[in-house]
């Protein structure tokens, strides 16, 4: 019983060692040393040599005419809901060439300095 357990443990240990050694060795053999490795760019390339990046241009905040109960910890009062619209572009980071890809918006009920919150206790 003890001898069969020792043999089983030895076989399992050898399997683990060969697994750890064999995987890196086989991965190293897949890339020939004399062949250069090329790196593919992830961004679309512009004709000027730059890359197109995603850009959003935001407009000014404006009051939507709506309010909601205060969400900033006050028991009474309402918050004004403000909104700003944005236009999404694909734009070259070198020459500025680009095109519109869509629109988006953000809403806010607090503001940069809390000026949209009208809650009170």
Biopython code that builds the backbone (N, CA, C, O; Angstrom):
import numpy as np
from Bio.PDB.StructureBuilder import StructureBuilder

atoms = [
    (1, "UNK", "N", (0.816, -1.179, 0.000)),
    (1, "UNK", "CA", (0.000, 0.000, 0.000)),
    (1, "UNK", "C", (0.867, 1.251, 0.000)),
    (1, "UNK", "O", (0.655, 2.152, -0.812)),
    (2, "UNK", "N", (1.856, 1.316, 0.918)),
    (2, "UNK", "CA", (2.712, 2.479, 0.981)),
    (2, "UNK", "C", (3.567, 2.603, -0.268)),
    (2, "UNK", "O", (3.834, 3.712, -0.731)),
    (3, "UNK", "N", (3.999, 1.468, -0.820)),
    (3, "UNK", "CA", (4.853, 1.484, -2.003)),
    (3, "UNK", "C", (4.061, 1.980, -3.215)),
    (3, "UNK", "O", (4.601, 2.733, -4.026)),
    (4, "UNK", "N", (2.822, 1.585, -3.355)),
    (4, "UNK", "CA", (2.010, 2.038, -4.489)),
    (4, "UNK", "C", (1.689, 3.540, -4.355)),
    (4, "UNK", "O", (1.601, 4.253, -5.355)),
    (5, "UNK", "N", (1.519, 4.000, -3.128)),
    (5, "UNK", "CA", (1.268, 5.427, -2.907)),
    (5, "UNK", "C", (2.505, 6.239, -3.287)),
    (5, "UNK", "O", (2.372, 7.297, -3.902)),
    (6, "UNK", "N", (3.710, 5.769, -2.935)),
    (6, "UNK", "CA", (4.950, 6.442, -3.299)),
    (6, "UNK", "C", (5.111, 6.509, -4.812)),
    (6, "UNK", "O", (5.490, 7.547, -5.355)),
    (7, "UNK", "N", (4.828, 5.423, -5.481)),
    (7, "UNK", "CA", (4.962, 5.385, -6.943)),
    (7, "UNK", "C", (3.974, 6.352, -7.588)),
    (7, "UNK", "O", (4.319, 7.061, -8.533)),
    (8, "UNK", "N", (2.752, 6.379, -7.080)),
    (8, "UNK", "CA", (1.743, 7.302, -7.600)),
    (8, "UNK", "C", (2.177, 8.757, -7.402)),
    (8, "UNK", "O", (2.040, 9.572, -8.314)),
    (9, "UNK", "N", (2.699, 9.087, -6.218)),
    (9, "UNK", "CA", (3.164, 10.444, -5.940)),
    (9, "UNK", "C", (4.346, 10.810, -6.844)),
    (9, "UNK", "O", (4.430, 11.948, -7.304)),
    (10, "UNK", "N", (5.240, 9.888, -7.100)),
    (10, "UNK", "CA", (6.387, 10.130, -7.981)),
    (10, "UNK", "C", (5.918, 10.381, -9.405)),
    (10, "UNK", "O", (6.417, 11.289, -10.071)),
    (11, "UNK", "N", (4.977, 9.597, -9.873)),
    (11, "UNK", "CA", (4.443, 9.786, -11.230)),
    (11, "UNK", "C", (3.754, 11.142, -11.344)),
    (11, "UNK", "O", (3.955, 11.847, -12.333)),
    (12, "UNK", "N", (2.951, 11.520, -10.362)),
    (12, "UNK", "CA", (2.276, 12.817, -10.392)),
    (12, "UNK", "C", (3.278, 13.971, -10.349)),
    (12, "UNK", "O", (3.093, 14.974, -11.039)),
    (13, "UNK", "N", (4.327, 13.842, -9.554)),
    (13, "UNK", "CA", (5.353, 14.884, -9.488)),
    (13, "UNK", "C", (6.063, 15.018, -10.829)),
    (13, "UNK", "O", (6.324, 16.136, -11.274)),
    (14, "UNK", "N", (6.377, 13.916, -11.476)),
    (14, "UNK", "CA", (7.033, 13.959, -12.786)),
    (14, "UNK", "C", (6.121, 14.586, -13.841)),
    (14, "UNK", "O", (6.588, 15.341, -14.693)),
    (15, "UNK", "N", (4.839, 14.281, -13.789)),
    (15, "UNK", "CA", (3.891, 14.886, -14.728)),
    (15, "UNK", "C", (3.868, 16.395, -14.542)),
    (15, "UNK", "O", (3.871, 17.137, -15.524)),
    (16, "UNK", "N", (3.845, 16.856, -13.301)),
    (16, "UNK", "CA", (3.837, 18.302, -13.041)),
    (16, "UNK", "C", (5.122, 18.952, -13.534)),
    (16, "UNK", "O", (5.062, 20.029, -14.128)),
    (17, "UNK", "N", (6.270, 18.346, -13.313)),
    (17, "UNK", "CA", (7.548, 18.915, -13.757)),
    (17, "UNK", "C", (7.589, 18.984, -15.271)),
    (17, "UNK", "O", (7.973, 20.013, -15.827)),
    (18, "UNK", "N", (7.203, 17.921, -15.949)),
    (18, "UNK", "CA", (7.234, 17.930, -17.415)),
    (18, "UNK", "C", (6.240, 18.936, -17.992)),
    (18, "UNK", "O", (6.506, 19.528, -19.038)),
    (19, "UNK", "N", (5.121, 19.137, -17.340)),
    (19, "UNK", "CA", (4.140, 20.123, -17.811)),
    (19, "UNK", "C", (4.711, 21.532, -17.704)),
    (19, "UNK", "O", (4.567, 22.332, -18.628)),
    (20, "UNK", "N", (5.347, 21.833, -16.601)),
    (20, "UNK", "CA", (5.906, 23.172, -16.396)),
    (20, "UNK", "C", (7.059, 23.435, -17.359)),
    (20, "UNK", "O", (7.196, 24.554, -17.855)),
    (21, "UNK", "N", (7.882, 22.446, -17.632)),
    (21, "UNK", "CA", (9.044, 22.619, -18.503)),
    (21, "UNK", "C", (8.656, 22.560, -19.976)),
    (21, "UNK", "O", (9.221, 23.293, -20.788)),
    (22, "UNK", "N", (7.713, 21.711, -20.332)),
    (22, "UNK", "CA", (7.388, 21.492, -21.740)),
    (22, "UNK", "C", (6.650, 22.671, -22.374)),
    (22, "UNK", "O", (6.879, 22.952, -23.551)),
    (23, "UNK", "N", (5.783, 23.369, -21.654)),
    (23, "UNK", "CA", (5.005, 24.459, -22.241)),
    (23, "UNK", "C", (5.889, 25.619, -22.663)),
    (23, "UNK", "O", (5.759, 26.056, -23.806)),
    (24, "UNK", "N", (6.789, 26.161, -21.823)),
    (24, "UNK", "CA", (7.641, 27.255, -22.292)),
    (24, "UNK", "C", (8.579, 26.830, -23.418)),
    (24, "UNK", "O", (8.857, 27.621, -24.320)),
    (25, "UNK", "N", (9.061, 25.613, -23.378)),
    (25, "UNK", "CA", (9.964, 25.153, -24.426)),
    (25, "UNK", "C", (9.230, 25.067, -25.759)),
    (25, "UNK", "O", (9.800, 25.425, -26.789)),
    (26, "UNK", "N", (7.988, 24.604, -25.769)),
    (26, "UNK", "CA", (7.249, 24.512, -27.025)),
    (26, "UNK", "C", (6.847, 25.889, -27.528)),
    (26, "UNK", "O", (6.772, 26.097, -28.739)),
    (27, "UNK", "N", (6.588, 26.832, -26.636)),
    (27, "UNK", "CA", (6.236, 28.184, -27.060)),
    (27, "UNK", "C", (7.436, 28.883, -27.673)),
    (27, "UNK", "O", (7.281, 29.644, -28.628)),
    (28, "UNK", "N", (8.611, 28.644, -27.154)),
    (28, "UNK", "CA", (9.815, 29.273, -27.694)),
    (28, "UNK", "C", (10.136, 28.754, -29.091)),
    (28, "UNK", "O", (10.736, 29.471, -29.891)),
    (29, "UNK", "N", (9.756, 27.549, -29.387)),
    (29, "UNK", "CA", (10.061, 26.977, -30.691)),
    (29, "UNK", "C", (9.145, 27.498, -31.790)),
    (29, "UNK", "O", (9.460, 27.328, -32.968)),
    (30, "UNK", "N", (8.024, 28.125, -31.451)),
    (30, "UNK", "CA", (7.080, 28.554, -32.481)),
    (30, "UNK", "C", (7.527, 29.817, -33.205)),
    (30, "UNK", "O", (7.083, 30.038, -34.331)),
    (31, "UNK", "N", (8.379, 30.656, -32.627)),
    (31, "UNK", "CA", (8.853, 31.867, -33.284)),
    (31, "UNK", "C", (10.281, 31.672, -33.762)),
    (31, "UNK", "O", (11.191, 31.527, -32.946)),
    (32, "UNK", "N", (10.491, 31.668, -35.078)),
    (32, "UNK", "CA", (11.859, 31.538, -35.585)),
    (32, "UNK", "C", (12.681, 32.773, -35.218)),
    (32, "UNK", "O", (12.178, 33.895, -35.258)),
    (33, "UNK", "N", (13.938, 32.558, -34.863)),
    (33, "UNK", "CA", (14.788, 33.658, -34.414)),
    (33, "UNK", "C", (15.186, 34.576, -35.555)),
    (33, "UNK", "O", (15.427, 35.761, -35.321)),
    (34, "UNK", "N", (15.263, 34.075, -36.780)),
    (34, "UNK", "CA", (15.722, 34.902, -37.898)),
    (34, "UNK", "C", (14.592, 35.698, -38.563)),
    (34, "UNK", "O", (14.864, 36.524, -39.434)),
    (35, "UNK", "N", (13.349, 35.474, -38.179)),
    (35, "UNK", "CA", (12.212, 36.169, -38.777)),
    (35, "UNK", "C", (11.802, 37.342, -37.894)),
    (35, "UNK", "O", (11.534, 37.144, -36.709)),
    (36, "UNK", "N", (11.746, 38.576, -38.445)),
    (36, "UNK", "CA", (11.379, 39.719, -37.600)),
    (36, "UNK", "C", (9.913, 39.657, -37.177)),
    (36, "UNK", "O", (9.068, 39.135, -37.904)),
    (37, "UNK", "N", (9.627, 40.187, -36.009)),
    (37, "UNK", "CA", (8.273, 40.225, -35.483)),
    (37, "UNK", "C", (7.666, 41.572, -35.850)),
    (37, "UNK", "O", (8.257, 42.614, -35.569)),
    (38, "UNK", "N", (6.495, 41.563, -36.475)),
    (38, "UNK", "CA", (5.832, 42.809, -36.836)),
    (38, "UNK", "C", (4.755, 43.116, -35.807)),
    (38, "UNK", "O", (4.080, 42.214, -35.311)),
    (39, "UNK", "N", (4.600, 44.395, -35.492)),
    (39, "UNK", "CA", (3.590, 44.839, -34.539)),
    (39, "UNK", "C", (2.501, 45.546, -35.315)),
    (39, "UNK", "O", (2.765, 46.506, -36.039)),
    (40, "UNK", "N", (1.286, 45.073, -35.165)),
    (40, "UNK", "CA", (0.151, 45.664, -35.855)),
    (40, "UNK", "C", (-0.395, 46.824, -35.037)),
    (40, "UNK", "O", (-0.604, 46.669, -33.834)),
    (41, "UNK", "N", (-0.635, 47.991, -35.652)),
    (41, "UNK", "CA", (-1.236, 49.095, -34.894)),
    (41, "UNK", "C", (-2.687, 48.790, -34.552)),
    (41, "UNK", "O", (-3.368, 48.093, -35.305)),
    (42, "UNK", "N", (-3.164, 49.303, -33.430)),
    (42, "UNK", "CA", (-4.536, 49.059, -33.005)),
    (42, "UNK", "C", (-5.480, 50.149, -33.463)),
    (42, "UNK", "O", (-6.684, 49.916, -33.568)),
    (43, "UNK", "N", (-4.960, 51.339, -33.738)),
    (43, "UNK", "CA", (-5.802, 52.435, -34.192)),
    (43, "UNK", "C", (-5.747, 52.528, -35.716)),
    (43, "UNK", "O", (-4.772, 52.112, -36.341)),
    (44, "UNK", "N", (-6.810, 53.081, -36.301)),
    (44, "UNK", "CA", (-6.803, 53.285, -37.741)),
    (44, "UNK", "C", (-5.743, 54.322, -38.079)),
    (44, "UNK", "O", (-5.579, 55.306, -37.358)),
    (45, "UNK", "N", (-5.022, 54.104, -39.174)),
    (45, "UNK", "CA", (-3.963, 55.020, -39.576)),
    (45, "UNK", "C", (-4.505, 56.053, -40.554)),
    (45, "UNK", "O", (-5.272, 55.727, -41.460)),
    (46, "UNK", "N", (-4.099, 57.296, -40.360)),
    (46, "UNK", "CA", (-4.463, 58.388, -41.261)),
    (46, "UNK", "C", (-3.429, 58.449, -42.383)),
    (46, "UNK", "O", (-2.319, 57.938, -42.239)),
    (47, "UNK", "N", (-3.796, 59.074, -43.494)),
    (47, "UNK", "CA", (-2.870, 59.185, -44.631)),
    (47, "UNK", "C", (-1.661, 60.052, -44.297)),
    (47, "UNK", "O", (-0.639, 59.950, -44.975)),
    (48, "UNK", "N", (-1.745, 60.917, -43.256)),
    (48, "UNK", "CA", (-0.614, 61.768, -42.879)),
    (48, "UNK", "C", (0.397, 61.029, -41.997)),
    (48, "UNK", "O", (1.487, 61.541, -41.740)),
    (49, "UNK", "N", (0.038, 59.832, -41.534)),
    (49, "UNK", "CA", (0.923, 59.070, -40.662)),
    (49, "UNK", "C", (0.466, 59.053, -39.217)),
    (49, "UNK", "O", (1.026, 58.318, -38.404)),
    (50, "UNK", "N", (-0.541, 59.848, -38.878)),
    (50, "UNK", "CA", (-1.085, 59.856, -37.520)),
    (50, "UNK", "C", (-2.082, 58.733, -37.314)),
    (50, "UNK", "O", (-2.269, 57.882, -38.184)),
    (51, "UNK", "N", (-2.715, 58.738, -36.160)),
    (51, "UNK", "CA", (-3.719, 57.720, -35.823)),
    (51, "UNK", "C", (-5.034, 58.394, -35.489)),
    (51, "UNK", "O", (-5.060, 59.465, -34.883)),
    (52, "UNK", "N", (-6.128, 57.758, -35.890)),
    (52, "UNK", "CA", (-7.451, 58.270, -35.544)),
    (52, "UNK", "C", (-7.778, 57.888, -34.104)),
    (52, "UNK", "O", (-7.607, 56.738, -33.700)),
    (53, "UNK", "N", (-8.249, 58.862, -33.340)),
    (53, "UNK", "CA", (-8.638, 58.633, -31.961)),
    (53, "UNK", "C", (-10.082, 59.089, -31.776)),
    (53, "UNK", "O", (-10.590, 59.888, -32.562)),
    (54, "UNK", "N", (-10.737, 58.583, -30.742)),
    (54, "UNK", "CA", (-12.114, 58.982, -30.428)),
    (54, "UNK", "C", (-12.085, 60.263, -29.596)),
    (54, "UNK", "O", (-11.392, 60.340, -28.581)),
    (55, "UNK", "N", (-12.844, 61.266, -30.035)),
    (55, "UNK", "CA", (-12.898, 62.562, -29.357)),
    (55, "UNK", "C", (-14.360, 62.926, -29.156)),
    (55, "UNK", "O", (-15.184, 62.694, -30.041)),
    (56, "UNK", "N", (-14.695, 63.498, -27.991)),
    (56, "UNK", "CA", (-16.037, 64.013, -27.739)),
    (56, "UNK", "C", (-15.921, 65.495, -27.428)),
    (56, "UNK", "O", (-15.187, 65.888, -26.521)),
    (57, "UNK", "N", (-16.644, 66.317, -28.180)),
    (57, "UNK", "CA", (-16.696, 67.751, -27.913)),
    (57, "UNK", "C", (-18.011, 68.049, -27.204)),
    (57, "UNK", "O", (-19.088, 67.730, -27.708)),
    (58, "UNK", "N", (-17.908, 68.669, -26.019)),
    (58, "UNK", "CA", (-19.073, 68.918, -25.177)),
    (58, "UNK", "C", (-19.555, 70.348, -25.323)),
    (58, "UNK", "O", (-18.757, 71.275, -25.456)),
    (59, "UNK", "N", (-20.875, 70.517, -25.298)),
    (59, "UNK", "CA", (-21.487, 71.835, -25.282)),
    (59, "UNK", "C", (-21.627, 72.331, -23.851)),
    (59, "UNK", "O", (-21.126, 71.701, -22.919)),
    (60, "UNK", "N", (-22.305, 73.455, -23.675)),
    (60, "UNK", "CA", (-22.507, 74.038, -22.347)),
    (60, "UNK", "C", (-23.662, 73.343, -21.632)),
    (60, "UNK", "O", (-24.545, 72.764, -22.264)),
    (61, "UNK", "N", (-23.636, 73.414, -20.289)),
    (61, "UNK", "CA", (-24.720, 72.879, -19.479)),
    (61, "UNK", "C", (-25.934, 73.783, -19.620)),
    (61, "UNK", "O", (-25.785, 75.004, -19.673)),
    (62, "UNK", "N", (-27.134, 73.210, -19.680)),
    (62, "UNK", "CA", (-28.370, 73.997, -19.717)),
    (62, "UNK", "C", (-29.441, 73.297, -18.881)),
    (62, "UNK", "O", (-29.442, 72.074, -18.741)),
    (63, "UNK", "N", (-30.352, 74.103, -18.328)),
    (63, "UNK", "CA", (-31.427, 73.596, -17.489)),
    (63, "UNK", "C", (-32.477, 72.946, -18.368)),
    (63, "UNK", "O", (-32.935, 73.550, -19.338)),
    (64, "UNK", "N", (-32.863, 71.724, -18.041)),
    (64, "UNK", "CA", (-33.820, 70.974, -18.859)),
    (64, "UNK", "C", (-35.265, 71.350, -18.560)),
    (64, "UNK", "O", (-36.164, 70.978, -19.315)),
    (65, "UNK", "N", (-35.506, 72.078, -17.479)),
    (65, "UNK", "CA", (-36.865, 72.401, -17.070)),
    (65, "UNK", "C", (-37.440, 71.375, -16.108)),
    (65, "UNK", "O", (-38.570, 71.526, -15.642)),
    (66, "UNK", "N", (-36.674, 70.334, -15.805)),
    (66, "UNK", "CA", (-37.142, 69.267, -14.914)),
    (66, "UNK", "C", (-36.414, 69.335, -13.580)),
    (66, "UNK", "O", (-35.298, 69.846, -13.481)),
    (67, "UNK", "N", (-37.080, 68.802, -12.555)),
    (67, "UNK", "CA", (-36.458, 68.659, -11.239)),
    (67, "UNK", "C", (-36.716, 67.252, -10.728)),
    (67, "UNK", "O", (-37.551, 66.519, -11.258)),
    (68, "UNK", "N", (-35.984, 66.896, -9.693)),
    (68, "UNK", "CA", (-36.191, 65.604, -9.034)),
    (68, "UNK", "C", (-35.954, 65.801, -7.541)),
    (68, "UNK", "O", (-35.267, 66.743, -7.147)),
    (69, "UNK", "N", (-36.514, 64.924, -6.702)),
    (69, "UNK", "CA", (-36.244, 65.036, -5.269)),
    (69, "UNK", "C", (-34.736, 64.968, -5.004)),
    (69, "UNK", "O", (-34.013, 64.236, -5.680)),
    (70, "UNK", "N", (-34.273, 65.732, -4.022)),
    (70, "UNK", "CA", (-32.838, 65.831, -3.732)),
    (70, "UNK", "C", (-32.236, 64.450, -3.460)),
    (70, "UNK", "O", (-32.786, 63.660, -2.693)),
    (71, "UNK", "N", (-31.108, 64.178, -4.096)),
    (71, "UNK", "CA", (-30.403, 62.899, -3.924)),
    (71, "UNK", "C", (-29.094, 63.090, -3.168)),
    (71, "UNK", "O", (-28.244, 62.200, -3.187)),
    (72, "UNK", "N", (-28.912, 64.228, -2.503)),
    (72, "UNK", "CA", (-27.645, 64.535, -1.853)),
    (72, "UNK", "C", (-27.735, 64.532, -0.335)),
    (72, "UNK", "O", (-26.899, 65.139, 0.335)),
    (73, "UNK", "N", (-28.732, 63.862, 0.212)),
    (73, "UNK", "CA", (-28.816, 63.682, 1.648)),
    (73, "UNK", "C", (-29.729, 64.659, 2.372)),
    (73, "UNK", "O", (-29.820, 64.613, 3.599)),
    (74, "UNK", "N", (-30.406, 65.539, 1.649)),
    (74, "UNK", "CA", (-31.333, 66.473, 2.291)),
    (74, "UNK", "C", (-32.750, 65.905, 2.254)),
    (74, "UNK", "O", (-33.114, 65.191, 1.320)),
    (75, "UNK", "N", (-33.560, 66.233, 3.290)),
    (75, "UNK", "CA", (-34.912, 65.678, 3.371)),
    (75, "UNK", "C", (-35.898, 66.433, 2.495)),
    (75, "UNK", "O", (-36.870, 65.842, 2.024)),
    (76, "UNK", "N", (-35.678, 67.708, 2.268)),
    (76, "UNK", "CA", (-36.624, 68.532, 1.519)),
    (76, "UNK", "C", (-35.910, 69.200, 0.344)),
    (76, "UNK", "O", (-34.684, 69.302, 0.303)),
    (77, "UNK", "N", (-36.724, 69.647, -0.602)),
    (77, "UNK", "CA", (-36.188, 70.390, -1.739)),
    (77, "UNK", "C", (-35.926, 69.505, -2.937)),
    (77, "UNK", "O", (-35.879, 68.279, -2.841)),
    (78, "UNK", "N", (-35.760, 70.158, -4.057)),
    (78, "UNK", "CA", (-35.544, 69.454, -5.321)),
    (78, "UNK", "C", (-34.214, 69.878, -5.944)),
    (78, "UNK", "O", (-33.674, 70.946, -5.655)),
    (79, "UNK", "N", (-33.715, 69.007, -6.801)),
    (79, "UNK", "CA", (-32.528, 69.312, -7.588)),
    (79, "UNK", "C", (-32.955, 69.635, -9.009)),
    (79, "UNK", "O", (-33.812, 68.956, -9.575)),
    (80, "UNK", "N", (-32.361, 70.670, -9.585)),
    (80, "UNK", "CA", (-32.602, 70.967, -10.992)),
    (80, "UNK", "C", (-31.763, 70.003, -11.833)),
    (80, "UNK", "O", (-30.613, 69.715, -11.502)),
    (81, "UNK", "N", (-32.348, 69.516, -12.912)),
    (81, "UNK", "CA", (-31.630, 68.592, -13.793)),
    (81, "UNK", "C", (-31.048, 69.393, -14.956)),
    (81, "UNK", "O", (-31.774, 70.001, -15.742)),
    (82, "UNK", "N", (-29.737, 69.375, -15.040)),
    (82, "UNK", "CA", (-29.028, 70.042, -16.132)),
    (82, "UNK", "C", (-28.491, 69.003, -17.095)),
    (82, "UNK", "O", (-28.273, 67.848, -16.729)),
    (83, "UNK", "N", (-28.282, 69.426, -18.326)),
    (83, "UNK", "CA", (-27.830, 68.504, -19.376)),
    (83, "UNK", "C", (-26.839, 69.220, -20.278)),
    (83, "UNK", "O", (-26.916, 70.434, -20.464)),
    (84, "UNK", "N", (-25.906, 68.453, -20.837)),
    (84, "UNK", "CA", (-25.045, 68.967, -21.896)),
    (84, "UNK", "C", (-24.928, 67.902, -22.977)),
    (84, "UNK", "O", (-24.864, 66.706, -22.696)),
    (85, "UNK", "N", (-24.901, 68.367, -24.210)),
    (85, "UNK", "CA", (-24.838, 67.461, -25.355)),
    (85, "UNK", "C", (-23.414, 67.394, -25.883)),
    (85, "UNK", "O", (-22.648, 68.353, -25.781)),
    (86, "UNK", "N", (-23.083, 66.259, -26.439)),
    (86, "UNK", "CA", (-21.748, 66.073, -26.996)),
    (86, "UNK", "C", (-21.820, 65.446, -28.377)),
    (86, "UNK", "O", (-22.760, 64.719, -28.701)),
    (87, "UNK", "N", (-20.812, 65.741, -29.180)),
    (87, "UNK", "CA", (-20.682, 65.157, -30.515)),
    (87, "UNK", "C", (-19.410, 64.317, -30.510)),
    (87, "UNK", "O", (-18.341, 64.791, -30.124)),
    (88, "UNK", "N", (-19.536, 63.077, -30.938)),
    (88, "UNK", "CA", (-18.392, 62.160, -30.991)),
    (88, "UNK", "C", (-17.775, 62.197, -32.386)),
    (88, "UNK", "O", (-18.473, 62.210, -33.400)),
    (89, "UNK", "N", (-16.449, 62.213, -32.400)),
    (89, "UNK", "CA", (-15.694, 62.253, -33.656)),
    (89, "UNK", "C", (-14.616, 61.184, -33.644)),
    (89, "UNK", "O", (-14.163, 60.752, -32.585)),
    (90, "UNK", "N", (-14.216, 60.766, -34.827)),
    (90, "UNK", "CA", (-12.949, 60.078, -35.045)),
    (90, "UNK", "C", (-12.054, 61.158, -35.632)),
    (90, "UNK", "O", (-12.364, 61.702, -36.691)),
    (91, "UNK", "N", (-10.952, 61.479, -34.967)),
    (91, "UNK", "CA", (-10.105, 62.576, -35.421)),
    (91, "UNK", "C", (-8.644, 62.158, -35.387)),
    (91, "UNK", "O", (-8.208, 61.468, -34.465)),
    (92, "UNK", "N", (-7.895, 62.577, -36.390)),
    (92, "UNK", "CA", (-6.470, 62.269, -36.461)),
    (92, "UNK", "C", (-5.734, 63.088, -35.403)),
    (92, "UNK", "O", (-5.969, 64.288, -35.260)),
    (93, "UNK", "N", (-4.843, 62.431, -34.663)),
    (93, "UNK", "CA", (-4.102, 63.132, -33.615)),
    (93, "UNK", "C", (-2.931, 63.939, -34.173)),
    (93, "UNK", "O", (-2.209, 64.592, -33.419)),
    (94, "UNK", "N", (-2.746, 63.895, -35.492)),
    (94, "UNK", "CA", (-1.637, 64.632, -36.101)),
    (94, "UNK", "C", (-2.116, 65.801, -36.954)),
    (94, "UNK", "O", (-1.673, 66.931, -36.753)),
    (95, "UNK", "N", (-3.019, 65.545, -37.906)),
    (95, "UNK", "CA", (-3.457, 66.604, -38.819)),
    (95, "UNK", "C", (-4.840, 67.155, -38.482)),
    (95, "UNK", "O", (-5.209, 68.217, -38.984)),
    (96, "UNK", "N", (-5.620, 66.459, -37.638)),
    (96, "UNK", "CA", (-6.933, 66.944, -37.239)),
    (96, "UNK", "C", (-8.064, 66.511, -38.147)),
    (96, "UNK", "O", (-9.220, 66.820, -37.859)),
    (97, "UNK", "N", (-7.779, 65.807, -39.233)),
    (97, "UNK", "CA", (-8.833, 65.330, -40.128)),
    (97, "UNK", "C", (-9.726, 64.363, -39.368)),
    (97, "UNK", "O", (-9.248, 63.604, -38.526)),
    (98, "UNK", "N", (-11.027, 64.387, -39.664)),
    (98, "UNK", "CA", (-11.913, 63.476, -38.971)),
    (98, "UNK", "C", (-13.336, 63.561, -39.446)),
    (98, "UNK", "O", (-13.646, 64.299, -40.382)),
    (99, "UNK", "N", (-14.214, 62.801, -38.798)),
    (99, "UNK", "CA", (-15.614, 62.770, -39.148)),
    (99, "UNK", "C", (-16.436, 62.472, -37.906)),
    (99, "UNK", "O", (-15.950, 61.879, -36.943)),
    (100, "UNK", "N", (-17.705, 62.902, -37.949)),
    (100, "UNK", "CA", (-18.618, 62.675, -36.831)),
    (100, "UNK", "C", (-19.068, 61.222, -36.817)),
    (100, "UNK", "O", (-19.374, 60.650, -37.863)),
    (101, "UNK", "N", (-19.106, 60.620, -35.613)),
    (101, "UNK", "CA", (-19.548, 59.235, -35.498)),
    (101, "UNK", "C", (-20.838, 59.096, -34.708)),
    (101, "UNK", "O", (-21.449, 58.027, -34.726)),
    (102, "UNK", "N", (-21.274, 60.151, -34.010)),
    (102, "UNK", "CA", (-22.510, 60.047, -33.243)),
    (102, "UNK", "C", (-22.644, 61.171, -32.236)),
    (102, "UNK", "O", (-21.820, 62.084, -32.175)),
    (103, "UNK", "N", (-23.708, 61.080, -31.445)),
    (103, "UNK", "CA", (-23.965, 62.078, -30.406)),
    (103, "UNK", "C", (-24.152, 61.381, -29.070)),
    (103, "UNK", "O", (-24.414, 60.180, -29.012)),
    (104, "UNK", "N", (-24.012, 62.151, -27.995)),
    (104, "UNK", "CA", (-24.183, 61.631, -26.647)),
    (104, "UNK", "C", (-24.622, 62.779, -25.750)),
    (104, "UNK", "O", (-24.682, 63.923, -26.200)),
    (105, "UNK", "N", (-24.927, 62.494, -24.498)),
    (105, "UNK", "CA", (-25.269, 63.553, -23.551)),
    (105, "UNK", "C", (-24.935, 63.108, -22.130)),
    (105, "UNK", "O", (-24.753, 61.922, -21.853)),
    (106, "UNK", "N", (-24.859, 64.102, -21.234)),
    (106, "UNK", "CA", (-24.680, 63.851, -19.810)),
    (106, "UNK", "C", (-25.707, 64.676, -19.053)),
    (106, "UNK", "O", (-26.073, 65.769, -19.486)),
    (107, "UNK", "N", (-26.176, 64.154, -17.918)),
    (107, "UNK", "CA", (-27.060, 64.924, -17.040)),
    (107, "UNK", "C", (-26.393, 65.060, -15.683)),
    (107, "UNK", "O", (-25.576, 64.229, -15.289)),
    (108, "UNK", "N", (-26.757, 66.128, -14.969)),
    (108, "UNK", "CA", (-26.156, 66.387, -13.668)),
    (108, "UNK", "C", (-27.190, 67.057, -12.777)),
    (108, "UNK", "O", (-27.977, 67.882, -13.240)),
    (109, "UNK", "N", (-27.186, 66.698, -11.490)),
    (109, "UNK", "CA", (-28.099, 67.329, -10.537)),
    (109, "UNK", "C", (-27.345, 67.988, -9.395)),
    (109, "UNK", "O", (-27.955, 68.360, -8.393)),
    (110, "UNK", "N", (-26.041, 68.140, -9.522)),
    (110, "UNK", "CA", (-25.272, 68.766, -8.458)),
    (110, "UNK", "C", (-24.490, 69.976, -8.956)),
    (110, "UNK", "O", (-24.504, 71.025, -8.312)),
    (111, "UNK", "N", (-23.817, 69.848, -10.082)),
    (111, "UNK", "CA", (-23.029, 70.945, -10.625)),
    (111, "UNK", "C", (-21.624, 70.970, -10.067)),
    (111, "UNK", "O", (-21.339, 70.287, -9.083)),
    (112, "UNK", "N", (-20.741, 71.745, -10.674)),
    (112, "UNK", "CA", (-19.345, 71.792, -10.237)),
    (112, "UNK", "C", (-19.185, 72.243, -8.780)),
    (112, "UNK", "O", (-18.284, 71.777, -8.083)),
    (113, "UNK", "N", (-20.061, 73.154, -8.316)),
    (113, "UNK", "CA", (-19.960, 73.667, -6.949)),
    (113, "UNK", "C", (-21.249, 73.450, -6.156)),
    (113, "UNK", "O", (-21.469, 74.130, -5.154)),
    (114, "UNK", "N", (-22.085, 72.539, -6.572)),
    (114, "UNK", "CA", (-23.325, 72.265, -5.872)),
    (114, "UNK", "C", (-24.443, 73.238, -6.189)),
    (114, "UNK", "O", (-25.440, 73.291, -5.468)),
    (115, "UNK", "N", (-24.294, 74.006, -7.252)),
    (115, "UNK", "CA", (-25.284, 75.050, -7.534)),
    (115, "UNK", "C", (-26.604, 74.522, -8.089)),
    (115, "UNK", "O", (-27.567, 75.285, -8.169)),
    (116, "UNK", "N", (-26.689, 73.245, -8.475)),
    (116, "UNK", "CA", (-27.952, 72.716, -8.991)),
    (116, "UNK", "C", (-28.772, 72.065, -7.881)),
    (116, "UNK", "O", (-29.943, 71.749, -8.089)),
    (117, "UNK", "N", (-28.175, 71.859, -6.705)),
    (117, "UNK", "CA", (-28.850, 71.200, -5.583)),
    (117, "UNK", "C", (-29.591, 72.260, -4.758)),
    (117, "UNK", "O", (-28.987, 73.222, -4.284)),
    (118, "UNK", "N", (-30.896, 72.072, -4.595)),
    (118, "UNK", "CA", (-31.696, 72.989, -3.787)),
    (118, "UNK", "C", (-32.329, 72.255, -2.609)),
    (118, "UNK", "O", (-33.417, 72.612, -2.156)),
    (119, "UNK", "N", (-31.649, 71.240, -2.125)),
    (119, "UNK", "CA", (-32.119, 70.477, -0.977)),
    (119, "UNK", "C", (-31.832, 71.192, 0.330)),
    (119, "UNK", "O", (-30.894, 71.984, 0.421)),
    (120, "UNK", "N", (-32.642, 70.911, 1.339)),
    (120, "UNK", "CA", (-32.458, 71.487, 2.675)),
    (120, "UNK", "C", (-33.137, 70.576, 3.690)),
    (120, "UNK", "O", (-33.987, 69.758, 3.339)),
    (121, "UNK", "N", (-32.748, 70.731, 4.956)),
    (121, "UNK", "CA", (-33.351, 69.932, 6.036)),
    (121, "UNK", "C", (-34.408, 70.697, 6.774)),
    (121, "UNK", "O", (-35.012, 70.170, 7.709)),
]
sb = StructureBuilder()
sb.init_structure("model")
sb.init_model(0)
sb.init_chain("A")
sb.init_seg("    ")
for serial, (resi, resn, name, xyz) in enumerate(atoms, 1):
    if name == "N":
        sb.init_residue(resn, " ", resi, " ")
    sb.init_atom(name, np.array(xyz, "f"), 0.0, 1.0, " ", f" {name:<3s}", serial, name[0])
structure = sb.get_structure()
